[in-house]
Amino acid sequence: MRDLVARLRQALGDDAVSTDPRVRRTASTDWASMSPVLAAKLPAGLADAVAFPADPAGLARTVALAHAAGVPVTPRGKGTGNYGQAIPLRDGLVVDLTRSRRVVDVGAGWITAEAGTPFVTLEAAARRTGQELAMFPSTVGSTLGGFLAGGAGGTGSIENGWLWSGFVTGLDVVPCTGAEELVHLAGADTAPLLHAYGTTGVIASATVRLRPRRDWTALFASFPAEADAVAAGLALMSLDPAPRLVSVDEPGIVAALPVDPAIPRDRCSLRAIVDTGVLAAARQVVRAAGGRVEEVRAGGPALLTSLSFNHATHRVQKVRPGLAHLQVGGPALVERAAEVRALLPGALVHLDGLGGPDGPGFVGLLLTRYTTEQALYEAMDALRGLGVHVSDPHTWELAEPLDDVRRAAARFDPAGLLNPGKLPAAVPA
Ligand SMILES: Cc1cc2nc3c(=O)[nH]c(=O)nc-3n(C[C@H](O)[C@H](O)[C@H](O)COP(=O)(O)OP(=O)(O)OC[C@H]3O[C@@H](n4cnc5c(N)ncnc54)[C@H](O)[C@@H]3O)c2cc1C
């Protein structure tokens, strides 16, 4: 390791490599503590050193040197992933990409940027050209590479689905093969890199989709019953253009949101980022479903993003520690809501709109009291029994199907040095 650190310092400069214990510790944690299961098990590794390459060439040099030394490499963006994805389970070198943050180019319908570019920077660059990002996560300070390798969707996902549904048009990837190179992948060839936790190559830069910029505003509505808010949310998602975001919270979650006159404490809250051109229709949808428009706030979209997806989990856990979250979705989540509630009495549900091939629907976070890991997995099985889609946020391992990911890993990381411990071995048939 000492030799590698010396070589990295020579290649990148002294201030681009750290063995400071505090820097190593910070680079070895993420938001896994959101899960009581992961909190008990992680962090299970500690970076021996942290490298901060400032551009794709520096990244390629870094990975080639680590490969030559046989040292594990864990790529890292802002470290906001909440499954322990960025934790270096086998120690080694953490490669922090946050200094490689240049917007390379913007064209009609696309933006190319280095992996460490934060979403706030990407959105600002897009807006200067009359466009906007097709999607971005609620963690707007997180990085492009970290989102593509560790995230899923967010604001914009009603119209554009998950990030692996066409958001990415090209990637420049650094393989861990010993060759100091950037491999360009386009279209469907990018798929094995997406949500693969960096096990199939380190993303140096990416080209993602932009949409024409819209005039968005924030609609705050409230309802006496969750079913009415859900019905209104589904109707809002059918407007043209679709909202950029629709979130629904029951009063138990509303109690954990910031105090705001537009989010009354005793009612279900529906918040949507809607195009001003369909505002009148959106108001009508709310009224027809038995709801009340609390406020329309021109400067409100950023607030609504900050209350969406796992920000809801984070806020609820702050005021009610001891709750574990389950990532749920599919029509059964709302169509069989009463059975879901009966299965997990006292559980709280946060919903966000999501578009898909069968039209828009909801994904959600179900917050339930944590007792044991076994009880949590039994709850997931029972939910699946109701037809609810459940993805497990309490494991650092990638979820099947992984055939394409394993094939890409064999090509780009034959020695298994990239983020080891995250890609489970194939179970023989
Ligand atoms: C409160 C909260 C809210 C969240 N909301 C959302 C949301 O709305 N939508 C969503 O999808 N996620 C969400 N997340 C998860 C996470 O914040 C996002 O996915 C985020 O975009 C990850 O980016 P990051 O820069 O923090 O990546 P990191 O956490 O640093 O890394 C994530 C994974 O990607 C790998 N990686 C990082 N950079 C690269 C690279 N250049 N090449 C290859 N691999 C790389 C890492 O090794 C790790 O496995 C949320 C998390 C929290 C805690």
The ligand as an SDF file (V2000), in Angstrom:
LIG
                    3D

 53 58  0  0  0  0  0  0  0  0999 V2000
  -31.9690   11.2300    2.5260 C   0  0  0  0  0  0  0  0  0  0  0  0
  -31.6710   10.4820    1.2550 C   0  0  0  0  0  0  0  0  0  0  0  0
  -32.4690   10.6870    0.1340 C   0  0  0  0  0  0  0  0  0  0  0  0
  -32.2080    9.9780   -1.0540 C   0  0  0  0  0  0  0  0  0  0  0  0
  -32.9950   10.1940   -2.1530 N   0  0  0  0  0  0  0  0  0  0  0  0
  -32.7530    9.5110   -3.2900 C   0  0  0  0  0  0  0  0  0  0  0  0
  -33.5590    9.7110   -4.4500 C   0  0  0  0  0  0  0  0  0  0  0  0
  -34.4240   10.5700   -4.5010 O   0  0  0  0  0  0  0  0  0  0  0  0
  -33.3080    8.9180   -5.5230 N   0  0  0  0  0  0  0  0  0  0  0  0
  -32.2870    8.0000   -5.5490 C   0  0  0  0  0  0  0  0  0  0  0  0
  -32.1090    7.3240   -6.5530 O   0  0  0  0  0  0  0  0  0  0  0  0
  -31.4880    7.8420   -4.4850 N   0  0  0  0  0  0  0  0  0  0  0  0
  -31.6860    8.5690   -3.3730 C   0  0  0  0  0  0  0  0  0  0  0  0
  -30.8600    8.3980   -2.2970 N   0  0  0  0  0  0  0  0  0  0  0  0
  -29.6660    7.5540   -2.4340 C   0  0  0  0  0  0  0  0  0  0  0  0
  -28.4330    8.4130   -2.9000 C   0  0  0  0  0  0  0  0  0  0  0  0
  -28.4320    9.6370   -2.2330 O   0  0  0  0  0  0  0  0  0  0  0  0
  -28.4480    8.7170   -4.3760 C   0  0  0  0  0  0  0  0  0  0  0  0
  -28.5490    7.5590   -5.1270 O   0  0  0  0  0  0  0  0  0  0  0  0
  -27.2220    9.5400   -4.8020 C   0  0  0  0  0  0  0  0  0  0  0  0
  -27.4560   10.0440   -6.0890 O   0  0  0  0  0  0  0  0  0  0  0  0
  -25.9170    8.7820   -4.7580 C   0  0  0  0  0  0  0  0  0  0  0  0
  -24.8930    9.6580   -5.1900 O   0  0  0  0  0  0  0  0  0  0  0  0
  -23.5330    9.8370   -4.3760 P   0  0  0  0  0  0  0  0  0  0  0  0
  -22.7000   10.8040   -5.1280 O   0  0  0  0  0  0  0  0  0  0  0  0
  -23.7920   10.1770   -2.9660 O   0  0  0  0  0  0  0  0  0  0  0  0
  -22.9550    8.3680   -4.5130 O   0  0  0  0  0  0  0  0  0  0  0  0
  -22.1700    7.4710   -3.4460 P   0  0  0  0  0  0  0  0  0  0  0  0
  -23.0460    7.2000   -2.2800 O   0  0  0  0  0  0  0  0  0  0  0  0
  -20.8490    8.0550   -3.1650 O   0  0  0  0  0  0  0  0  0  0  0  0
  -21.9790    6.1470   -4.3000 O   0  0  0  0  0  0  0  0  0  0  0  0
  -23.0550    5.3340   -4.6300 C   0  0  0  0  0  0  0  0  0  0  0  0
  -22.5340    4.0550   -5.2850 C   0  0  0  0  0  0  0  0  0  0  0  0
  -21.9890    4.3700   -6.5420 O   0  0  0  0  0  0  0  0  0  0  0  0
  -20.6070    4.0050   -6.6040 C   0  0  0  0  0  0  0  0  0  0  0  0
  -19.9500    5.0830   -7.3440 N   0  0  0  0  0  0  0  0  0  0  0  0
  -19.8130    6.3760   -6.9780 C   0  0  0  0  0  0  0  0  0  0  0  0
  -19.2260    7.0740   -7.9610 N   0  0  0  0  0  0  0  0  0  0  0  0
  -18.9840    6.1960   -8.9660 C   0  0  0  0  0  0  0  0  0  0  0  0
  -18.3840    6.3000  -10.2490 C   0  0  0  0  0  0  0  0  0  0  0  0
  -17.9190    7.4660  -10.7190 N   0  0  0  0  0  0  0  0  0  0  0  0
  -18.2920    5.1840  -11.0130 N   0  0  0  0  0  0  0  0  0  0  0  0
  -18.7650    3.9970  -10.5630 C   0  0  0  0  0  0  0  0  0  0  0  0
  -19.3170    3.8400   -9.3610 N   0  0  0  0  0  0  0  0  0  0  0  0
  -19.4430    4.9290   -8.5750 C   0  0  0  0  0  0  0  0  0  0  0  0
  -20.1480    3.8630   -5.1740 C   0  0  0  0  0  0  0  0  0  0  0  0
  -19.0960    2.9160   -5.0430 O   0  0  0  0  0  0  0  0  0  0  0  0
  -21.4160    3.3580   -4.5190 C   0  0  0  0  0  0  0  0  0  0  0  0
  -21.5140    1.9770   -4.7200 O   0  0  0  0  0  0  0  0  0  0  0  0
  -31.1180    9.0680   -1.1070 C   0  0  0  0  0  0  0  0  0  0  0  0
  -30.3240    8.8710    0.0260 C   0  0  0  0  0  0  0  0  0  0  0  0
  -30.5900    9.5720    1.1890 C   0  0  0  0  0  0  0  0  0  0  0  0
  -29.6910    9.3530    2.3660 C   0  0  0  0  0  0  0  0  0  0  0  0
  1  2  1  0
  2  3  1  0
  2 52  2  0
  3  4  2  0
  4  5  1  0
  4 50  1  0
  5  6  2  0
  6  7  1  0
  6 13  1  0
  7  8  2  0
  7  9  1  0
  9 10  1  0
 10 11  2  0
 10 12  1  0
 12 13  2  0
 13 14  1  0
 14 15  1  0
 14 50  1  0
 15 16  1  0
 16 17  1  0
 16 18  1  0
 18 19  1  0
 18 20  1  0
 20 21  1  0
 20 22  1  0
 22 23  1  0
 23 24  1  0
 24 25  2  0
 24 26  1  0
 24 27  1  0
 27 28  1  0
 28 29  2  0
 28 30  1  0
 28 31  1  0
 31 32  1  0
 32 33  1  0
 33 34  1  0
 33 48  1  0
 34 35  1  0
 35 36  1  0
 35 46  1  0
 36 37  1  0
 36 45  1  0
 37 38  2  0
 38 39  1  0
 39 40  1  0
 39 45  2  0
 40 41  1  0
 40 42  2  0
 42 43  1  0
 43 44  2  0
 44 45  1  0
 46 47  1  0
 46 48  1  0
 48 49  1  0
 50 51  2  0
 51 52  1  0
 52 53  1  0
M  END
$$$$
